[in-house]
Structures are given as C-alpha cells and as structure tokens.
Amino acid sequence: VQLQASGGGLVQAGGSLRLSCAASGRAAGTVAIGWFRQAPGKEREFVAAIAWNRITTSYADSVKGRFTISRDNAKNTVYLQMNSLKPEDTAVYYCAAERFGAGSNKHSSYDYWGQGTLVTVSS
C-alpha cells in the first residue's frame, strides 16, 4: 500500500484545513487508516483513525469535537477535517495504514506510512 498525504498549509488560529490521504495498491480499500502528528522536539502522537468499514472511528482527546475523519472507499481516500485549529495543532501530519485492525492509536501497529504534510497554525 502506498500513501500520499496532502492538504497541509498555514492557517490562522480558529481556521480550518482538510487533509487528504490517498491510498493505492491491492489492499488499499481494506486497510484501516490513521493520522498521526509530530511537532518539533516531540514524540509522534495519534490524532485519529478510521476502519475500512467507514464506521469505526477513534480520536485523541485533544482533537475530539474539532477534527473529523472520514473515508471515501470508491476513491481510496481518507480525509481529516480540522476545524477550530489551535497553535498547538502545528505539526507534520502523517497518514498510515494498518493491515489488520480497526485503527489503532499506536503507531507501532501501522504497516505503511505516507510522507508528512506540514500544518502550521499561527496565533
């Protein structure tokens, strides 16, 4: 599975961005997809995940109520809608694919990773 993340950019606090993760390859439609982020000098942390069934989702407490994850299986694309952005959301965001699972919050559970996309939220 190959993953291509896009949609990052610079936005003011309170603004919105939508990230996309396009998956390709034979198993692209059957994997769970997770979003993680890593700020400078910090560990990579879980943001959100969605199972292949589009129903099972999970979120980090820090983004609940502000971020929404969804997927379009016809396009093999997962979206992360980010609203009410805060400066502390600034990070490189990565999408990852989990072959056997429903979307773990542990980065070690993921088998494939895309390149990151930078999100910068100014105050």
C-alpha positions in Angstrom: 0.0 0.0 0.0 1.3 3.4 -0.9 0.0 6.5 0.8 0.1 10.1 -0.3 -0.8 12.8 2.2 -1.7 16.4 1.2 -3.6 19.4 2.2 -1.3 21.0 4.8 -0.6 24.7 4.9 -0.6 27.8 7.0 -3.8 28.9 8.7 -4.7 31.3 11.5 -6.0 30.1 14.8 -9.7 29.2 14.6 -9.4 28.3 11.0 -9.9 25.1 9.2 -7.9 22.7 6.9 -8.8 19.4 5.3 -6.0 16.8 4.9 -6.3 14.0 2.4 -4.6 10.6 2.3 -4.8 8.8 -1.0 -4.1 5.1 -0.8 -3.1 2.9 -3.7 -2.2 -0.7 -4.1 -4.0 -4.0 -3.9 -5.1 -3.8 -0.3 -5.8 -0.1 -0.3 -9.6 -0.5 0.3 -9.3 -2.9 3.2 -6.8 -1.2 5.5 -7.6 1.0 8.4 -6.1 4.4 8.1 -4.7 6.5 11.0 -3.4 10.1 11.2 -0.5 10.9 13.5 1.3 14.1 14.0 4.7 15.2 15.2 5.7 18.6 16.4 9.3 19.7 16.6 11.1 18.2 19.5 8.1 16.0 20.4 7.1 12.4 20.0 4.8 11.3 17.2 1.2 11.2 18.6 -2.0 9.7 17.5 -4.7 12.0 16.1 -7.5 9.9 14.6 -8.2 6.6 12.8 -10.9 5.0 10.8 -11.6 1.4 9.9 -12.2 0.1 6.4 -15.9 -0.1 7.2 -16.0 3.8 7.5 -18.0 3.4 10.7 -15.4 2.7 13.4 -13.5 5.8 14.2 -11.4 7.0 17.1 -9.8 10.3 18.1 -7.3 11.6 20.5 -8.9 13.6 23.3 -7.0 16.7 22.2 -8.9 16.8 18.9 -12.3 15.4 19.8 -15.1 17.7 18.7 -12.8 19.7 16.4 -11.5 17.1 13.9 -13.5 14.6 11.8 -12.1 11.6 10.0 -13.9 10.1 7.0 -13.1 8.0 4.0 -14.3 7.5 0.5 -13.7 3.9 -0.4 -14.5 4.5 -4.0 -11.6 6.9 -4.2 -9.4 5.0 -1.6 -9.0 8.4 0.1 -9.3 9.3 3.8 -9.9 12.9 4.9 -9.2 14.7 8.1 -11.3 17.8 8.5 -9.7 20.0 11.1 -11.7 22.9 12.5 -11.1 25.4 15.3 -7.4 24.9 14.8 -5.1 26.0 17.6 -1.4 26.8 17.5 -0.7 23.6 19.4 -2.0 21.7 16.4 1.1 22.8 14.5 2.9 19.7 13.4 3.8 17.4 10.5 0.8 15.2 9.9 1.3 11.6 8.7 -1.2 9.1 7.5 -0.6 5.4 8.0 -2.2 2.1 7.0 -2.9 -0.8 9.3 -3.4 -4.1 7.5 -5.1 -6.0 10.3 -7.1 -3.9 12.7 -9.7 -1.2 13.0 -7.5 1.7 13.5 -5.1 1.5 16.4 -3.9 4.5 18.4 -0.4 3.0 18.5 2.0 4.0 15.7 3.7 0.6 16.0 0.5 -1.1 14.8 0.8 0.5 11.4 2.5 -1.2 8.4 2.7 1.6 5.8 3.4 5.3 6.2 3.0 8.2 3.8 5.2 11.3 3.7 4.1 14.0 6.0 2.3 17.2 5.3 3.0 20.3 7.4 0.3 22.1 9.2 1.1 25.5 10.7 -1.4 27.4 12.9 -0.5 30.9 13.7 -1.8 32.7 16.7 
